[in-house]
Amino acid sequence: MHLNRITQTVLSISLLMALLSPVFIYSNFSVQAAQPPGATTAPYKVTYTAKLMDSTGNPIITAQDIRFSLWSDSDWTAPNFDGAGNIVIASPNYAGWQETHTVTPNSEGIFTVELGSINIFPNVTLGAQNYLEVDVKPQPSPNTAFEVLDPDGVLSNTTDRKPFNSAPYAINADTVDNKDASNTPNNIPVLDGTGKLIYGVLPDGVNADTFTLDVDNNAPANVITLQFGQAVAQYLRWNNPASRFELSNSLNVNGNLTFTGTAQITGATIDGTLNTLQNIPFTAIAPHVKVARLTPKYPDSTLSPDGSNNIGTLKSEYQDGGAGARYNYYLWTTNLPIAQDMDLVVRYQLPADFVSFTATPVTLTYQTADAVVANNSLNLSINDSIGATVGLTGGTNLTSAATWTTAAITFSGSPTFTAGSFIEFRLHAASINGGKYVRIGDLVLNYNGR
């Protein structure tokens, strides 16, 4: 392979500005002409013009392959190329861009190519793409015939590639699309020393009726956040899936607060001394889970024997089971060997803020002497607001082995429950003699109320 630098006695290359030196190739390396005002993107192409001559000064007019490449240093070394004459792209100083043009110079040896017309020319950065290497070979010779055009023809030094220089007015471009780099109106804003836009670029207001976040409708999960502070990181955001605004911290309103629609206040504390709530209907308050606990003796309760086998004793007692387990309960017993029963009927008025029962509407705490239904058992039945029997799951033949147990009772069908109406609970206790008994504890209603 001949990838040696061509000396001045063979071929050489220089910028047009250096034509006074005794060289045999000259080139003009310039950025493509500027686009008209109003253009927003500069072309990533560079115009390269050169004149090829042989060692006797005659123009070369036959087809040539000319390879251009960018490097971060000026020194050509043999490891930069492989045995086939190709650039080793893993070379530490290779800047990641190359392209090869096939040209046929005119009768004076002059040719022009556009660098970047084959592979996009990079956005040149100082220190990354400082040097242009030009390799030339006759077409269609193999890549091993490429010769490196050394700018000064001196083989022993390190100036083997041509450095980039700025065009005079490109050293400090005055405007971009006719805009100055400035923090004044109608110009391109710049960041201050801390990396922030200075006051005045985004003052107290903007010259528009609407300031839009997420104008491209691309916010993840349609949640759009306005954040205050990097460390504080408090926010106001719109949660589209939940269809609501959300604040990350407390809200202090200095003035009137008006709700239109449904307002849900969770975990709020109202100072009863300084603040009052007046004339707020239940419908303005969101439902939440409430509990109504009926503890023996149940209010509005009465005994209702069914007229057959109702001989026994029903009394109320208290038991301290330790560890906070304390029970008020009804105790049903009999001294007869045949099962005797008694109904305890409780009329309960649903609260005015009642909306609906929860998924587990009723729990009942009870205890029997053993788990044999024929010896002792407890049954619950319920009539709804219109007196219809409610289908129940979990309220039939309740027994336990002398331990306090809580039964979870659910409804089936479509019972009617209306706020302010009465519903009826009927607790049917049955036992025999010989130490058997039924104990009836708390009856708990779980409902959604306002």
N, C-alpha and C positions, 0 to 999 in steps of 0.2 A: 504494500500500500504506500502511496506517495504523500501522505498527509503531512508534508513539510511546508514551512512557510515559504512563499515565493519571494525571492529577493528582488531588488530593484533591477537587476539585469534580466529578469524574466518578466514578471508582472508586478504591479503595485497598485495601491488604491489610496486616494486621499479625498478629503472634502473639497468642494469647489473653492472654499476660502483659501486653500493651500496650493493653488495651481502654479505658484512661482517655484515650487520645488521640482526637481527633475524626476517626474514620475511618469508612468505609462498608462495609468488609468485614473480618471477623475470621476467623482460622483457628487451628486447633489441630493442630500438626505433631508426631506422636509415633510411636515405635516400637511395632509390634504387641505385644500382651500376651505376657508370657513364657510359654514352654511349661512343663509340669509337670516336677518334678525327674526326672532320668534321661534327659531328651531330650539328643540329641547334636548337633543342628544347628538354629541359629536361622533363622527364616524371613527371606528377603531381601525383605521388604515393609515399607512405612512407611504408617501411617494419616494421611491429611490431611483435616481438617475445616475448612470455611470458611462464611461467611455473605455472600451477594451482595446488595447494595442499590444502588438507583439514586441519582442526585444529590439526590433529595428525601428520601432515607431510606426509601423503600419497598422491600420485599424483591423481588428478581428471581426469578420462579418459572417462567420459560420455559426451554426446553432450551438449553444452552450447551456449546460445545467449550472445554475447558480443557487447554492444553498445558503440560507440566512438562518442564524440562530442567536439567541440571547444568553448572556452569561453574567455572573456576578463578579468576575475578575477578568483581568486582561491577559493572563498567561495561558497560552495553548500548551497542553501536555498530551503525550501519546495515549495515556489511559483514557482520555476523553472519547476515544473512538475504538470501535471493535475491529476485528480482522476483516470484516466486510466493508469497512469504510463508513459505517453508520455511527451516529452520535450515541454514546452510552448515556441514556437518560438518567441513570443513577449516579452520574458524576456529581460530586458535591457542589460544584459551582455552576452546574447547568440550571438555567432559569426557567425551564419548562416550555419554551416555545421554539419552533423551527418550521420552516417550509422551504420547498425547492421550486424554483421557477425555471422553465426552459425558454430561452430567449434567442432571437436572431438579431444581432445588432445591425444598424443601418450601414450605409456605405462609409460613414465616418466612425463606425464602431460604437455608436451611442445606442443605449437601450434604457427603457424605463419600466419598472415593475411597481406594483402596489403591495407592500408588505401588509399582511393581514387579510388579503383577498382569498387565501387558501385556508389558513388557520387563523382564528380571531387573534388580532394583536392584543397583548395584555395591557392593562393600565399600568404603565411603567412607574415603578417605585424606586426611589434612590436607595442603592444598596442591594437591591434584588435583581434588577435587570439593567446594569450599568453599561454593558459592553455588547457590541454587535460583531459577530464573526461572519465573514463572507468566504465561502469555499466555491471554487470554480473548476469545472471539468468539461471537456468536449462532449457533446451529446452524440451518440448514446453510450459513452464509455461507462464502465462499472463504477460504483461508488468509491472503489479503491483508488480511482484516478483523481479524486478531489484534491485540489491544492488550496491551502489556506492563504488568503491574501493578507500578508503582514503589512501593517501600516507603514513601518519604516524599513522593512527588508532586513533587519538585523536579527539573526537567528538566536543569538545568545541572550538577548534581554527578554523582558516579560511584557513588552508592549505589542502583543500579537493580535489584539482585537481593538476595534475602534470604539472609543468611549462616546457615550451620548453627550451632546452639548445642547443647551437651550437656544431656541431662537430668541432674538433680543426681547420681543414683547411677551414671550411666553415665560420669561423669568418671573414676572409678577403680573399675571393676567389682571387687567383692570376691572373687567366685568364678566359675568356669566349670564348669557341671554339678556344682556343690557341691564343686569342688576349688580349693584355693588355688594361686597361682603360688609355688612354693617348691621347695627341695631336700630336703624332709623326706618321710618315708613317707606314702603315700596322697594325695599332691598332685602337681601338674603341674611337672616339673623345668624349671629355667631354665638358660641358658648363663652361664658366667662371662665376665669381661672379655676373654678371649682367644677366646671362641667355642667353648669346650669344656664338656662336662658335668663338674661337679666330682666329686671323690672322695666317695663316699657315695651318689650316685645310681646308679652302677654300681660297687659295692665289689668286694672279692675274690671274692665269689660272688653268685649270684642265687638267689632263693627259688623254684627249680624244679629238677627232676631233669635236665632237658634244655634246653640252649640251642641253638636251631636257626638256622642260616644258610640263606637261600633257602627260607623257609617257603612261599613262593608257587610254588616249582618253576619259576622264570622266569630262572635264571642262563643267560647266553649259552653255547651249546654244552654245557650241563650241566657247566661247570667252576666250582666254588665256591671262592672264595679268602678266606682270613683274612690280612690284611696287617698287618705290624708297621712302623709309622713311615711318614711321608710321603716324606722324603728317603732313608731307608734302604731302604724298600720291599721288605723281605724278606717271604716269604709261606709259608704252609702251605696247600695247596689239594687238593681232591679233583677228579681228572680222570676224569669218568665215562666218556667214550669209551674211555680207556685202562684203566679199572677199577683205579685206583691212587691213593694219596696221593703228593704231590710236595712236596719241600722245596726252597727256592731257594738254600740254602747248607748249610754243614756241619752235622752233627748230632753232638753230644757227649752220650753216654749215661753217666750216673753210676750204675752198677748193671748188672744183667743185661739182655741183649737177647735176646728169644725170637722165633724165626721159626716161624710155622705156615703151611705152604704153600711156594711157590717164592720164593726170594730171589735177586735179580740184583744183583750188585755190579759196577759199571763204573768203571774208572779208579781203583781203590783201591790204596793202598800200605799194606802191613802191615809193621810194625816187627818184624823177626825176633828182636830181642834181648828186647823186652818182651812180645811177643805170640806165641802159637803156635796153630796150627790142628791139631786132632787128630780122627781118626776121622770125617772128613767124606767121605761117599760121593760118587762122581762124579755121581750122580743129583741131588744137592743143588746142583750148580753149573750155571748156565745155559750152553748151548752157545754157542760163538763160533768164528769162523774161525781155523783153524790151517793151518800150512804144513809139509809134510815135503819136504825137498830132498835128492835123491839125486845125489851128485856123483861122476863117475868117479874112481877105480874104485868102481863100485856095490858096496855090501855084499851078501853072499849072492847073488852073480851067478856065472854059468858060461857057457861056450860050448856051443852045440848045433848042430853041422853037420847038415844034412838028408840027407847022403850023396850029393849030386850037385852038381857045380860049386861046391865049397867050398875052392878053392885060393886062398889070399891071405894077407895079413898083417894081424893085428889087434893094435894096440899102444896104449898110453896115452901121451898127451903133454900139454904145457902151452903156452898161448899168451897173451902179454901184448899185447892189442890197443890199449893206451893209453887214457887218460881213464877209468881204472877198469874197462875191459873185459878181464877176465882169465878164461881158460877152462881147466878140466881136461876132457879129452875122449878118447874112443876114436877111433882112426883105422883105417879099413878100406881096403886097397888090394890090387890084383892086377897081375901082369905078363902076364896072358893077355887076348887080344882078345875072348874070349867072357865075358859077365858071370858073375862069381863072387860067391857070397853067404855070409854067416855070420849065425847067430842068437845074440844075446846075451840070455840068460834071467835075469831078476831075480825072486827070491821076496821078497815084502815082507809083513811081519806088520802088520796094521792095529793102531794103538795101542788100549790098553784104554779110553781116553776117547773113542774114535771114535763119532760119532753118524750122520753121513751125509756124502756128498761135496757140494761146492758146485755151482753151476750150471756152472762151468768147472773140472772136477775135476782135469784133468791138463794140464800144459804141458811141451813137449819142445823143448830148444834143440839145433840141429843146423846143419850146413853141408855142401854138396856142391860139387864143382868147377864144375858148370854146372847149368842147369835142365832138362836132357834126361834123362827117366826111364830111357831105355835105356843111358845112360852111367853114371849113379849115382843111387841113390834109397835112401830109408829108409822102412820100414813098421813100425807099432806094432800089436800085438794084446795084449788083456788077458783073463785068465780071472778070474772072480769068486771069492767065498769057497767056492762049491760046485764050482768047476772049469769052470763054463759060460763059453763065449765071450761077451764083452760087445760089443754093437753100438757102434761108434765112428763119430764124425764128425770129420774133420780129421786122421786119423792114417795116411792111405794115400798112397803115391807122393810122399813129401815130398822136394822138391828146392829148391836155392837157387843163385844165381849167385855162388858163392865168398864169400857173406856169411853171418854168423851170423844165424839166424832162429829165432824161437820160435813153435811151433805150439800153438794152443789146441785141445784135444781134449775133446769132450763125449760123453756116453753116451746111448744110446737103449735102448728096451725097459725091462725091470724087473730089472736085475741084483741079485744078493744080495751085500751087503757086511756082514760081522759083525765087531764089535770083537774083537780078539785073533786073528782067523783070518788065514790066508795068502792073498794074491792073487798073481798072476803076470803080469809084463810080459815080452813077447817083442819085441825090437828086431831087425828083419831088414834088414841092410845089404847092398847089392849094387852092384858097380862093374866097369868094364873097365879095361884098361891105357891108356897114353897120358896120364898125369897126372890121371886121374879118381880121385875118392876120396869117402868118406863120413866125416864127423866127427860123433860123438854126444856131446852135452854133458849139461847138467843135466836130470834128470827130476824134475818138481815135482808133488806131490800137494796139492791144496787141499781141506780138509775141515772140517766142523763138529765140534769137540771140546769137552769139558768141562774 
